[in-house]
Amino acid sequence: MIRENRNAQLTAARSLLRGVWQHRDFRHHQRRAILAALHSRDCLAVLPTGGGKSLCYQIPSLLMRGVTIVVSPLISLMQDQVAALHARNIAAAYLASTQRRQIQQHVWRATRTGQLKLLYISPERLRSATDELRGMPISLVAVDEAHCISEWGHQFRPPYRAIGRTLELLGRPPTMALTATASPATRTDIARVLRLRRPVTIVQSFDRPNLRFWVRRFASNLERITEVSRLLEALRGGAAIIYVPTRNRADGVAALLRRWDLPVVPYHAGLPSRARRSILARFRDGRLRFVVATSAFGMGIDRPDVRLVVHLGVPLRPESYYQEAGRAGRDGQLAQCALFWLEGDLRLAGRLARRAIASGGMGSEGAGRGLETMRAYLTAARCRRRLLLSYLGEQGVRCHGCDWCNSTQGLLRRLRRGPRTGKT
């Protein structure tokens, strides 16, 4: 009987997948997550970019009674998701402080009367909306970008850590946490903070074979920026993102690159919100190719043809670096992930880590381990790809391309071949 019920649920879900989303079948991890939701099981899904995370909760929402609450960190992400659902005639809405009061009231009415299947909300709004949500038939709570929960993670956001307490007040509806990158420590912290009960845990491989990782140390910043300009000029198609650690560096590097007539704009949290929205929109639709940005240019950057991501500086954690580097090559084509560093970058990273720890934004043990791993990545005497993936809990990865392995393998091939003979 249980097997028959499971098969019937999968058949109904597959029918939606084909009829509404025009996909032929689920990937294995999607089936597991969807069945967990349909059986009212908590779930922690760590799925790589392009892994179809949103379908894991959107399809169950259409098969279950009540509303699915989706906790999302950015208004732009909510807007994109809701617009895509509306295009498929699915009843969805979002709540945000930027909306007029009348619109927010309309959304709440639609939620209370059962007209909505998915309601997108920020963690801050979720905490303050407990009274409105209490008593509503909530079929599922999906926590997107769940790495934001963890003090071990790379984009720690304090309101996320209140979600578990809020869910208790709402009667503990089934919960699904989703993210693209999380180390074992981060996964443990997510489950603990959300108070997940014996969750179905799904961890897909983090390996992205189409990405090539390489590192170069420079003697001066001018030498480093000159190399960036050369790479941008050589890029014949697609886009590039240059990541820097601070707002001032974003403005300064963009100004230097514009002196070489490169169409580069800076992006950081210090810009007016209208300017940030404009840059994001132009980058997404292809009108803008090159951006110099802080980590604020992060979630929601879903452009498939990013061919190059360069970090000028040392990220504080491997999760942060791998997530940002992973914005390259989302179309599956070859892409480059470079890290250019100076000796002073390590000192700056140390200061930023200590500041984050002092402000309560990072666990000291996690911050220290993450920075040590990044230091090892810079000076690696072994495969860089395996070093990153090992930190994320994945072992036995075959390197598809990093500068250390490529140079070492080339040397071994030459040694095996022996000295060349012939005319001199």
PEDA-V662208 format. One record per residue. RES is the residue in one small letter. SS is DSSP state (H for helix, E for strand, C for the rest). Layout:
res->RES ss->SS
res->RES ss->SS
//
This chain:
res->m ss->C
res->i ss->H
res->r ss->H
res->e ss->H
res->n ss->H
res->r ss->H
res->n ss->H
res->a ss->H
res->q ss->H
res->l ss->H
res->t ss->H
res->a ss->H
res->a ss->H
res->r ss->H
res->s ss->H
res->l ss->H
res->l ss->H
res->r ss->H
res->g ss->H
res->v ss->H
res->w ss->C
res->q ss->C
res->h ss->C
res->r ss->C
res->d ss->C
res->f ss->C
res->r ss->C
res->h ss->H
res->h ss->H
res->q ss->H
res->r ss->H
res->r ss->H
res->a ss->H
res->i ss->H
res->l ss->H
res->a ss->H
res->a ss->H
res->l ss->H
res->h ss->C
res->s ss->C
res->r ss->C
res->d ss->C
res->c ss->E
res->l ss->E
res->a ss->E
res->v ss->E
res->l ss->C
res->p ss->C
res->t ss->C
res->g ss->C
res->g ss->C
res->g ss->C
res->k ss->H
res->s ss->H
res->l ss->H
res->c ss->H
res->y ss->H
res->q ss->H
res->i ss->H
res->p ss->H
res->s ss->H
res->l ss->H
res->l ss->H
res->m ss->C
res->r ss->C
res->g ss->C
res->v ss->E
res->t ss->E
res->i ss->E
res->v ss->E
res->v ss->E
res->s ss->C
res->p ss->C
res->l ss->C
res->i ss->H
res->s ss->H
res->l ss->H
res->m ss->H
res->q ss->H
res->d ss->H
res->q ss->H
res->v ss->H
res->a ss->H
res->a ss->H
res->l ss->H
res->h ss->H
res->a ss->H
res->r ss->C
res->n ss->C
res->i ss->C
res->a ss->C
res->a ss->E
res->a ss->E
res->y ss->E
res->l ss->C
res->a ss->C
res->s ss->C
res->t ss->C
res->q ss->C
res->r ss->C
res->r ss->H
res->q ss->H
res->i ss->H
res->q ss->H
res->q ss->H
res->h ss->H
res->v ss->H
res->w ss->H
res->r ss->H
res->a ss->H
res->t ss->H
res->r ss->H
res->t ss->C
res->g ss->C
res->q ss->C
res->l ss->C
res->k ss->C
res->l ss->E
res->l ss->E
res->y ss->E
res->i ss->E
res->s ss->C
res->p ss->H
res->e ss->H
res->r ss->H
res->l ss->H
res->r ss->H
res->s ss->H
res->a ss->C
res->t ss->H
res->d ss->H
res->e ss->H
res->l ss->H
res->r ss->C
res->g ss->C
res->m ss->C
res->p ss->C
res->i ss->E
res->s ss->E
res->l ss->E
res->v ss->E
res->a ss->E
res->v ss->E
res->d ss->C
res->e ss->C
res->a ss->H
res->h ss->H
res->c ss->H
res->i ss->H
res->s ss->C
res->e ss->C
res->w ss->C
res->g ss->C
res->h ss->C
res->q ss->C
res->f ss->C
res->r ss->C
res->p ss->H
res->p ss->H
res->y ss->H
res->r ss->H
res->a ss->H
res->i ss->H
res->g ss->H
res->r ss->H
res->t ss->H
res->l ss->H
res->e ss->H
res->l ss->H
res->l ss->C
res->g ss->C
res->r ss->C
res->p ss->C
res->p ss->C
res->t ss->E
res->m ss->E
res->a ss->E
res->l ss->E
res->t ss->E
res->a ss->C
res->t ss->C
res->a ss->C
res->s ss->C
res->p ss->H
res->a ss->H
res->t ss->H
res->r ss->H
res->t ss->H
res->d ss->H
res->i ss->H
res->a ss->H
res->r ss->H
res->v ss->H
res->l ss->H
res->r ss->C
res->l ss->C
res->r ss->C
res->r ss->C
res->p ss->C
res->v ss->E
res->t ss->E
res->i ss->E
res->v ss->E
res->q ss->C
res->s ss->C
res->f ss->C
res->d ss->C
res->r ss->C
res->p ss->C
res->n ss->C
res->l ss->E
res->r ss->E
res->f ss->E
res->w ss->E
res->v ss->E
res->r ss->E
res->r ss->E
res->f ss->C
res->a ss->C
res->s ss->C
res->n ss->H
res->l ss->H
res->e ss->H
res->r ss->H
res->i ss->H
res->t ss->H
res->e ss->H
res->v ss->H
res->s ss->H
res->r ss->H
res->l ss->H
res->l ss->H
res->e ss->H
res->a ss->H
res->l ss->C
res->r ss->C
res->g ss->C
res->g ss->C
res->a ss->E
res->a ss->E
res->i ss->E
res->i ss->E
res->y ss->E
res->v ss->E
res->p ss->C
res->t ss->C
res->r ss->H
res->n ss->H
res->r ss->H
res->a ss->H
res->d ss->H
res->g ss->H
res->v ss->H
res->a ss->H
res->a ss->H
res->l ss->H
res->l ss->H
res->r ss->H
res->r ss->H
res->w ss->C
res->d ss->C
res->l ss->C
res->p ss->C
res->v ss->E
res->v ss->E
res->p ss->E
res->y ss->E
res->h ss->C
res->a ss->C
res->g ss->C
res->l ss->C
res->p ss->C
res->s ss->H
res->r ss->H
res->a ss->H
res->r ss->H
res->r ss->H
res->s ss->H
res->i ss->H
res->l ss->H
res->a ss->H
res->r ss->H
res->f ss->H
res->r ss->H
res->d ss->C
res->g ss->C
res->r ss->C
res->l ss->C
res->r ss->C
res->f ss->E
res->v ss->E
res->v ss->E
res->a ss->E
res->t ss->C
res->s ss->C
res->a ss->C
res->f ss->C
res->g ss->C
res->m ss->C
res->g ss->C
res->i ss->C
res->d ss->C
res->r ss->C
res->p ss->C
res->d ss->C
res->v ss->E
res->r ss->E
res->l ss->E
res->v ss->E
res->v ss->E
res->h ss->E
res->l ss->E
res->g ss->C
res->v ss->C
res->p ss->C
res->l ss->C
res->r ss->C
res->p ss->H
res->e ss->H
res->s ss->H
res->y ss->H
res->y ss->H
res->q ss->H
res->e ss->H
res->a ss->H
res->g ss->C
res->r ss->C
res->a ss->C
res->g ss->C
res->r ss->C
res->d ss->C
res->g ss->C
res->q ss->C
res->l ss->C
res->a ss->E
res->q ss->E
res->c ss->E
res->a ss->E
res->l ss->E
res->f ss->E
res->w ss->E
res->l ss->C
res->e ss->H
res->g ss->H
res->d ss->H
res->l ss->H
res->r ss->H
res->l ss->H
res->a ss->H
res->g ss->H
res->r ss->H
res->l ss->H
res->a ss->H
res->r ss->H
res->r ss->H
res->a ss->H
res->i ss->H
res->a ss->H
res->s ss->C
res->g ss->C
res->g ss->C
res->m ss->C
res->g ss->C
res->s ss->H
res->e ss->H
res->g ss->H
res->a ss->H
res->g ss->H
res->r ss->H
res->g ss->H
res->l ss->H
res->e ss->H
res->t ss->H
res->m ss->H
res->r ss->H
res->a ss->H
res->y ss->H
res->l ss->H
res->t ss->C
res->a ss->C
res->a ss->C
res->r ss->C
res->c ss->C
res->r ss->H
res->r ss->H
res->r ss->H
res->l ss->H
res->l ss->H
res->l ss->H
res->s ss->H
res->y ss->H
res->l ss->C
res->g ss->C
res->e ss->C
res->q ss->C
res->g ss->C
res->v ss->C
res->r ss->C
res->c ss->C
res->h ss->C
res->g ss->C
res->c ss->E
res->d ss->H
res->w ss->H
res->c ss->H
res->n ss->H
res->s ss->H
res->t ss->H
res->q ss->H
res->g ss->H
res->l ss->H
res->l ss->H
res->r ss->H
res->r ss->H
res->l ss->H
res->r ss->H
res->r ss->H
res->g ss->C
res->p ss->C
res->r ss->C
res->t ss->C
res->g ss->C
res->k ss->C
res->t ss->C
//
